[in-house]
């Protein structure tokens, strides 16, 4: 069993900068949790507090019900994979992976160390590289070694701090798939930090979205995509990001309509039911529409006219950038399969105008405070900080800390 709880955890640096505010989270046994957010949001600082590499200013961290605030990193039953691999260049792959096992108390036999390292290497597909030094490996192979070093410790909780950020796009995709397969072979709890929403959406059982040290939303990938609690989550999750329009929600005897760009669009489906259930009154709103939810249409009373400013050919789809009456920056994602064959971009020349429509079942409605009218439960705290919080030390410092702690 490997549960993790964070209770009112807070991090304040010596210069009074608050990096993490009142962080609360329960992580179930064998759950894969992803912390995601922009640089400086506090995600890596939170991970380092769990690991014991950062002191906790307030609150408690519990692993399997035990408060570990005062325990050394080596005594917490955790294993950490760092962003820059943190491999020892003078050691072979085998020696890197076996390093922490040789320090383990009670002492392990040479046979047991050999068996653990070889088994991990076989799972990760690096058995043939055990006699090589890190400099003779590719980036992806080095990352497998770093993961293998954590695996052999058979820890309760695996912590991964942006482990794929140093890899190229193709290798990131490959390693992402390998982490998913690895997770199926290891019965452990995972906490994974990234700024890449694709990693978050594909890897996590649940996602913790952070901004300026605050949790903005916790949910499954589908929940945060379909039901973002506020404008930040809505704009952060999804690529290209969601479009936002100044609009007005109007309640009348027939139901609800949205007035946008001089058009009146009736709300339908589940969102109409929720508006009625909550008895939402007429108000000015931000209307959110994802680029993929627009479809090309004839010019009608319900269509929106977009003046094309940029077009991007992405292969299977085209991203058309443009402007409307209420939004100077709109993106429409159009599958090329829906277009006439031939020169696709010729249909979206700069300066031309296209008409698009959308299904009101998929719109998102945000109030003047930036909260989702239908799904937000309460206002996310908005506290001014003296300066943008930082994600603490570089991974090179982590390596020094790891060696220091292992000698204690």
C-alpha positions in Angstrom: 0.0 0.0 0.0 1.4 3.4 -1.0 -0.9 6.3 -0.2 0.1 9.9 -0.1 -1.6 12.9 1.6 -0.7 16.5 1.6 -2.4 18.5 4.3 -2.4 22.4 4.1 1.1 22.3 2.7 2.7 25.7 2.3 6.2 26.9 1.2 7.5 30.3 2.0 11.1 31.2 1.1 13.4 33.4 3.2 12.6 36.4 1.2 8.9 36.0 2.1 7.9 34.8 -1.4 5.1 32.2 -1.1 5.8 29.5 -3.7 3.0 27.1 -2.6 -0.3 28.1 -0.9 -2.4 25.7 1.2 -1.9 22.6 -1.0 -4.3 19.7 -0.1 -4.4 16.4 -2.0 -5.1 12.7 -1.3 -3.4 10.2 -3.6 -4.6 6.7 -3.7 -2.5 3.5 -3.7 -1.0 2.9 -7.2 -2.5 6.2 -8.6 -0.7 8.2 -11.2 -1.0 11.9 -10.4 0.4 14.6 -12.7 1.2 18.1 -11.5 1.0 20.5 -14.5 1.2 24.2 -14.9 3.4 27.0 -16.4 7.0 27.6 -15.2 7.0 29.1 -11.7 3.6 27.7 -10.6 5.1 25.7 -7.7 4.7 22.2 -9.0 8.4 21.2 -8.7 8.6 22.9 -5.3 5.7 20.7 -4.1 7.4 17.6 -5.5 10.6 18.4 -3.7 8.7 18.9 -0.4 7.3 15.4 -0.8 10.8 14.1 -1.5 12.3 15.9 1.5 14.6 18.1 -0.7 12.7 21.2 0.4 11.6 22.1 4.0 7.9 22.4 4.5 6.9 25.8 5.9 3.5 24.8 7.1 1.3 21.6 6.8 2.0 17.9 6.7 3.1 15.3 4.2 2.0 11.7 5.0 3.1 8.5 3.3 1.0 5.5 4.2 -0.5 7.5 7.0 2.9 8.4 8.6 3.9 12.1 8.8 7.3 12.4 7.0 8.0 16.1 7.5 11.1 15.4 9.6 12.4 12.3 7.9 15.4 12.4 5.6 14.8 11.7 1.9 16.4 8.3 2.1 14.0 7.3 4.9 10.7 8.3 3.2 10.4 5.3 0.9 10.5 7.4 -2.2 12.5 7.3 -5.5 13.0 10.3 -7.6 13.8 10.8 -11.3 15.4 14.1 -12.1 15.0 16.4 -15.1 18.6 16.1 -16.2 19.0 12.4 -15.4 21.6 13.1 -12.6 23.7 10.1 -13.6 27.3 9.7 -12.4 29.5 10.1 -15.5 32.4 8.0 -14.1 30.2 5.0 -13.4 28.8 2.4 -15.8 25.1 2.0 -16.3 25.1 -1.0 -13.9 27.0 0.9 -11.3 24.6 3.9 -11.6 21.6 1.7 -11.1 23.2 -0.2 -8.2 24.5 2.8 -6.4 21.6 3.3 -4.0 21.3 -0.4 -3.4 24.9 -0.6 -2.1 24.1 2.0 0.5 20.9 0.3 1.6 20.6 -0.9 5.2 20.3 -3.7 6.0 22.9 -4.5 3.4 21.9 -6.4 0.3 23.9 -9.3 -1.1 25.8 -8.9 -4.4 23.4 -11.5 -5.9 20.3 -9.6 -4.9 21.8 -6.3 -6.2 22.6 -8.0 -9.5 19.2 -9.5 -9.8 17.4 -6.2 -9.2 19.5 -4.2 -11.6 19.3 -6.8 -14.4 15.5 -7.2 -14.0 15.0 -3.5 -14.2 17.3 -3.2 -17.2 15.3 -6.0 -19.0 12.0 -4.2 -18.4 13.5 -0.9 -19.7 15.3 -2.5 -22.7 18.8 -1.4 -21.6 20.3 -4.7 -20.5 22.9 -4.6 -23.4 24.1 -1.1 -22.1 24.9 -2.1 -18.6 28.7 -1.9 -19.1 28.6 1.5 -20.9 29.2 4.9 -19.4 26.4 7.6 -19.7 28.3 9.6 -22.3 28.0 6.6 -24.7 24.2 6.6 -24.4 21.5 8.6 -26.2 19.2 11.0 -24.3 16.4 8.4 -24.3 18.8 5.6 -23.0 20.0 7.9 -20.3 16.5 8.6 -19.2 15.8 4.9 -19.0 18.9 4.5 -16.8 17.6 7.2 -14.5 14.2 5.5 -14.3 15.9 2.2 -13.7 17.9 3.6 -10.8 14.7 4.6 -9.2 13.0 1.2 -10.0 15.6 -0.9 -8.3 14.9 0.7 -4.9 11.3 -0.8 -4.9 10.0 2.4 -3.3 6.5 3.2 -2.2 6.2 6.4 -4.3 7.9 7.3 -7.5 8.5 11.0 -8.1 9.3 12.3 -11.6 10.4 15.9 -12.2 9.9 16.8 -15.9 11.8 13.6 -16.9 11.2 14.1 -20.7 11.8 17.8 -21.1 15.3 17.4 -22.4 14.3 15.0 -25.2 13.3 15.9 -28.7 9.6 15.6 -29.7 9.8 12.2 -31.3 11.7 10.7 -28.4 9.3 12.3 -25.9 6.4 10.6 -27.6 8.2 7.3 -27.4 9.3 7.6 -23.8 5.7 8.7 -22.8 4.4 5.4 -24.2 7.2 3.5 -22.4 6.3 5.2 -19.1 2.7 4.1 -19.6 3.9 0.5 -20.1 6.3 0.7 -17.2 3.5 1.8 -14.9 1.6 -1.4 -15.7 4.6 -3.4 -14.6 5.3 -1.6 -11.3 2.8 -1.6 -8.5 3.7 1.8 -7.1 2.2 5.3 -6.7 3.5 7.9 -9.2 3.7 11.7 -8.9 4.8 13.3 -12.1 5.6 16.9 -12.8 5.4 18.5 -16.2 4.6 21.8 -18.0 3.5 19.8 -21.0 -0.3 19.3 -21.1 0.0 16.4 -23.6 2.1 14.4 -21.0 -0.5 15.3 -18.3 -3.5 14.3 -20.4 -2.0 11.0 -21.6 -0.2 9.8 -18.4 -2.3 10.9 -15.5 -5.2 9.2 -13.7 -5.8 12.6 -12.3 -4.3 16.0 -13.1 -3.5 18.7 -10.6 -3.4 22.0 -12.5 -1.5 24.8 -10.7 -0.9 28.5 -11.1 1.0 30.9 -8.9 1.3 28.3 -6.1 -2.5 27.6 -6.0 -4.3 24.5 -7.1 -6.8 25.6 -9.9 -8.5 22.2 -10.5 -8.0 18.5 -9.7 -9.7 15.9 -12.0 -9.4 13.2 -14.6 -8.0 14.3 -18.0 -11.6 14.1 -19.4 -13.0 16.2 -16.5 -10.6 19.1 -16.8 -11.0 19.1 -20.6 -14.8 19.0 -20.6 -15.5 20.9 -17.4 -12.7 23.5 -16.8 -13.4 25.3 -13.5 -12.1 28.7 -14.7 -10.6 30.6 -17.5 -7.0 29.6 -16.7 -7.7 25.9 -16.8 -9.8 26.3 -20.0 -7.0 28.2 -21.7 -4.2 25.9 -20.4 -5.7 22.6 -21.3 -6.2 22.0 -25.0 -4.1 22.7 -28.1 -4.6 25.1 -29.8 -6.0 26.8 -26.8 -9.7 27.7 -26.3 -11.1 30.8 -28.0 -12.8 33.4 -25.8 -15.5 35.9 -26.9 -17.1 38.8 -25.0 -20.8 37.7 -25.0 -24.0 37.9 -23.0 -26.0 35.1 -21.6 -29.8 35.9 -21.8 -32.5 34.1 -19.9 -36.0 34.3 -21.2 -39.3 32.3 -21.1 -38.0 29.9 -23.8 -34.7 29.1 -22.2 -31.2 30.6 -22.6 -29.4 32.2 -25.5 -25.9 33.5 -26.0 -25.5 36.8 -27.8 -22.1 37.0 -29.5 -20.9 39.0 -32.5 -24.4 40.3 -33.1 -25.8 36.7 -33.3 -28.2 34.9 -30.9 -27.3 31.2 -30.3 -29.8 29.1 -28.3 -28.2 26.9 -25.6 -29.1 23.2 -26.0 -28.4 19.8 -24.3 -27.0 19.2 -20.9 -25.7 22.8 -20.5 -29.3 24.1 -21.0 -30.5 21.6 -18.3 -27.7 22.8 -15.9 -28.5 26.5 -16.5 -32.2 25.8 -15.6 -31.3 23.7 -12.6 -29.0 26.4 -11.2 -31.4 29.2 -12.3 -28.7 31.3 -13.7 -29.7 34.9 -14.4 -28.8 37.0 -17.5 -25.3 38.4 -17.3 -22.2 39.4 -19.3 -19.9 36.4 -19.9 -16.8 35.1 -21.6 -17.9 32.5 -24.1 -15.3 29.7 -24.7 -15.2 27.6 -27.8 -12.4 25.2 -28.6 -10.9 25.5 -32.1 -11.9 21.9 -33.1 -15.6 22.7 -32.3 -15.9 25.2 -35.1 -17.2 23.9 -38.5 -17.2 25.7 -41.8 -20.6 26.8 -42.8 -22.6 29.1 -45.0 -23.2 32.7 -43.8 -26.3 32.5 -41.7 -28.0 34.3 -38.8 -26.2 31.8 -36.5 -22.7 31.9 -38.1 -19.7 33.9 -37.0 -17.5 35.6 -39.7 -13.8 35.3 -39.3 -11.3 37.4 -41.2 -8.2 35.3 -41.9 -4.9 36.7 -40.7 -2.7 33.6 -40.7 -3.1 30.0 -41.9 -0.9 27.0 -40.8 -0.8 23.7 -42.6 -0.4 21.0 -40.0 -0.8 18.0 -42.3 -4.0 16.4 -41.3 -5.5 19.7 -40.3 -5.2 23.5 -40.9 -5.1 26.1 -38.1 -6.8 29.2 -39.4 -6.0 32.3 -37.3 -8.3 35.3 -37.7 -10.4 38.0 -36.0 -14.1 38.6 -35.4 -16.2 41.5 -34.1 -15.5 40.6 -30.4 -12.2 38.7 -30.6 -9.0 39.8 -32.4 -7.4 36.4 -32.0 -9.5 33.4 -33.0 -8.2 30.0 -34.1 -10.3 27.5 -36.1 -9.0 24.0 -36.5 -10.1 22.4 -39.8 -9.5 18.8 -40.7 -8.1 18.6 -44.3 -10.3 15.6 -44.9 -13.3 17.9 -44.7 -12.0 20.1 -47.6 -11.9 19.8 -51.3 -8.7 18.1 -52.5 -5.9 20.2 -53.8 -4.3 23.3 -52.5 -5.9 23.5 -49.1 -4.3 26.8 -48.0 -5.6 28.6 -51.2 -9.1 28.3 -49.6 -7.9 30.4 -46.6 -5.9 33.2 -48.1 -4.9 36.0 -45.7 -7.5 38.8 -45.8 -10.4 36.5 -46.9 -13.4 35.8 -44.8 -14.9 32.5 -43.7 -18.1 31.7 -41.9 -18.1 29.2 -39.0 -20.7 27.8 -36.7 -20.7 25.7 -33.5 -22.9 23.4 -31.5 -24.0 25.2 -28.3 -23.7 21.8 -26.5 -20.0 22.2 -26.4 -19.6 25.9 -25.4 -18.1 27.0 -22.1 -19.6 29.9 -20.1 -17.5 31.9 -17.7 -18.7 34.7 -15.4 -17.0 38.1 -14.9 -14.8 36.6 -12.2 -13.5 34.0 -14.7 -15.3 31.1 -13.1 -17.2 28.5 -15.1 -20.9 29.3 -14.5 -21.9 25.6 -14.6 -19.1 23.8 -12.9 -17.1 26.1 -10.6 -17.8 25.3 -6.9 -16.0 28.3 -5.4 -13.7 31.1 -6.3 -10.1 30.1 -6.5 -8.0 32.1 -4.0 -6.3 35.1 -5.6 -3.5 36.3 -3.4 -0.8 38.7 -4.5 2.7 37.5 -4.2 5.8 39.7 -4.1 7.3 38.2 -7.2 6.8 35.2 -9.4 7.6 32.0 -7.4 10.4 29.8 -8.7 10.8 26.1 -9.0 13.8 26.0 -6.7 17.1 24.6 -7.5 18.5 23.0 -10.7 18.8 19.2 -11.0 22.6 19.5 -10.6 21.9 20.6 -7.1 19.6 17.6 -6.6 22.4 15.3 -7.4 24.6 16.9 -4.8 21.8 16.6 -2.3 21.2 13.0 -3.1 24.8 12.1 -2.5 24.9 14.1 0.7 21.7 12.4 2.0 22.9 8.9 1.1 26.0 9.3 3.3 24.0 10.2 6.4 
